[in-house]
């Protein structure tokens, strides 16, 4: 949250609403009761550490997700917490030349496949008498393979 120090009005914030979560159902998905932080970066973006879920991500001032990292390291108590993250400038590591930064094209969700995943589409489709495909609850209709009710 960014506040105007004179008026104390909220200038910018990133809450479950800006993250695109359904309120109130998904509001708790963007919450960390401890070990978290936020850092405003020189380019105007904000680096956010959602510590209790082991998530570090960067958002633009327009609330667009730039990148995210979720820690794959789980502790003895089944938690992957991250205490705090900071963006350090390349000049802090003078032993190495600064890398050339290149934008990565956005993945198209409808065509993106994880290596080894099943191909898109259905393997087979079964019609159930009395269930119309265009009904919103048609996806919940399940019939045992034996055909018995």
N, C-alpha and C positions, 0 to 999 in steps of 0.2 A: 504494500500500500504506500502510495506517495501522497503526502499532505502538503498543502500550501502553508508555510510557516506563519504567514500573517493572518490569513482568514481561517486557517485550520480546516479548510474544505478538502475533500478527497479529490486529488488531481488525476490519479491513476490507481487502479487496483486489479488484482487477478484473483478471483474467487471461483467457486464452482460454476457460477453463472457464466463468467467469461471463458471458463474451460469447456463449456458446452454440455455440462451435466444437467440431467433432468432434476429439477427441484420439486419436492424435497427428496425424491426417491434416491438419487445418486449423490446427494450433497456430501455424504460422508466419504465418498471415494477420493475427494481432494481435501484431506485433513491429516494433520500430523500434530499430536499433542505436545511433542517435544523434539529435540535434536533437528532443527530445521533452520533455514536461513534464506535470504534473498540478497542479491547484489546487482545494483544498476551498473551496466557495462558502458564503456565509452561510446559505443554505437547506439545507445538508447534502449537496447534490449535489456531484459532482466533475467538473470540466472537464478533459478529457484531450486532449493533443496527441500524435498519432501522426505524428511529424514526417516520417519518410522516405516515408510514403505520402500526405502532404498532407492528413491527416484531423484534424478537430477535432470533438469530440463531448462531450456531457454525459450522465452517468448518475446515477440516484438511488442511495441507500444500498441499495436492494433490487435493484440492478444493472439497472434498467430504462432503456433508451435514451430520453432526452428529445428530443434533436435531434442532427443531425450535419451537418457541412459538409466537403466534399472540394474542395480547391483545383483550379480548372480551369486554373490558370496553369502551363504547362509551360516549364521552362528549356531552355537550349541542349543540355543533355545528356539530355534526355528524362525529367526528374524534376520532380515537382510538390511538392517538399519545403516544409514549413512549419517555421520554427525553433522558435517557441514562441507560445502564445496565453494571454492573460489576460482574465478577465471584469472590465471596468472599470465602476464604478458610474456611474449617470446624473449624479450630482453632479459628476463630473469634467469634464463638458461643460456649464458653466452658461449658455452662449449659447442652448441649446435646452431647451424644457420636456421633462420626462420623458414618454416615450410611455405610453399606456395599454396594459398587457399583457393580452392575451386568450388563453385556451387555444385551440389549433387542434385540431379533432376528428381523431381517428386515422383514417387512410385504411384502408378495407377492401381487403386485398390481392387478394381473389378478384374484386373488381369494378373495381379501379383501372385506368384506361387512360391512357396518355400520349397527349396530343393528336396526332392523325395516325396513331396505331397501328391495326393491323388490328382488326376487331371480334372479340370473343371467339368461340370455337367453331372448328370445322373448316371449311375451304372444301370439301373432299371427303374421303371415306373409302373406302379400298379394302380388301376382304377378301382375305386370302391363304390359299389352301387349306392345311390342316394347322397353321395358327397359331391358337391360341385366344386371344381378347381378354383373358381374365382371367389369363393367364400373365405373370409379372413381366418376362420378356424379350421380350414381344410388341412393345414399342416399338422394339426394335432390328432388327426385320425390315424390310428394304428391298428392293424389287424394281424393276429398271429399267423405265422406261415402255414399252420395246419388248417386255417380257415374257420376254426371253431370260435364262437363268441367268447 
